[in-house]
Amino acid sequence: MFTNIPFKEYNNEEIHVIWDKRKCIHAENCVRSMSGVFQDDEIDKVKLSGGNTTEIMKTIDACPSGALRYKKLASLVLILAEEDFSEAVVETKG
C-alpha cells in the first residue's frame, strides 16, 4: 500500500528511527545484530519494543549504507525544557 514512500519512521519513548529504503543495500547487519527489532523477512519492519534502546542505537550506528538513522527524543525534550519563555509575547485577538 505504501510502496512509493521512500522511508518509514518508528518511535519509542527514547528515539525516533528512520529507515530510508533508497539507501538500504540489504547487508542485513541490523537483522543479524538484533533480529528481535529488525525483521529478516522484510527489512522495513522495525519493532523498537523488541530491544534495548542503547543497543538499537549501536546497531543503527553500524549501518553501512546510512539507511538507518535515529534522533534521541529525550534530548529534544530537554532542549524545550531549558528554553526561557519568560519574555514570550502572546498575541490575543480581542
N, C-alpha and C positions, 0 to 999 in steps of 0.2 A: 504494500500500500504506500509506503514512504520511500520507495527505492530511488527516487530522484533527489532526495535530500542528501547532501554530501557528508553530513556529520550527524552524530547523535550525542545527546547530553544526558548525564546522570548526576544525581546529587545524593549525599547523605548529610548528616548534621555537620560534618567537618570539611568536606571537599566538594568541589564541582568538577566533574570529569567530562572531557570532550574527546570523542573518537572521530577522526576525520578519515573516512574511507578512501578518499582520493590519495592520501599519503601512505596508507597501510600497504606494506609489502608482504603481509601474512607470514612473517617469520615465526609467529606463534610463541615468542619468548614469554609473553604475558600468560598464555594458556599453560605453558609448562611450569611457570613460576607460581601461578595462583589459579588453578583450574576451578576453584570454588567461586571466583569472581569473574574471570574471563572464560566464556564458554567456548569449547573447542569445536562445536558443531557450527556455530556462527559467531565469528569474532565480534560482530556488532552488538552482541548481547552481553551487557555488563551488569553484574549483580553485586553492588557495593556491600550489601549486607553479608556477603559470603567471605569477608576477610577483614583483617585489621587495617585501619586507615593508613598507618605508618608503612606497613608492608605494601599496600596498594600504591602509595606514592613512590616507594623504591622501585617497584615493578614498572610503573609508568616512566620513571626517570631513565630506565634501562631500555625503553622502546627505541629500536634502531632507526626507525623512519620518522619519529616525531609525530606519528598519527595519534598517539595518546598523550594528552596533557591534562593538567589539573590546576585549580586555584584553591587555596585554603580559604574556607569560608570564615573561620574564626578570626583570621587577620582582618577581613573586611568589616566584621562586626566591631572589632577593637578600634579600627580607624574611625568608624562612625561614633563610637562611644567617646573617643577622645576629642572630637570636634567641639569647638566652643560656639554654641548657638546663643550665647547671652546677648549678642548685639544683632541678632537676626531681625530683619524687618518683615513684618507680616502685613500684607495689604488685605483689607476687607472692603467689600462693596456694601455701601450702606444706604 
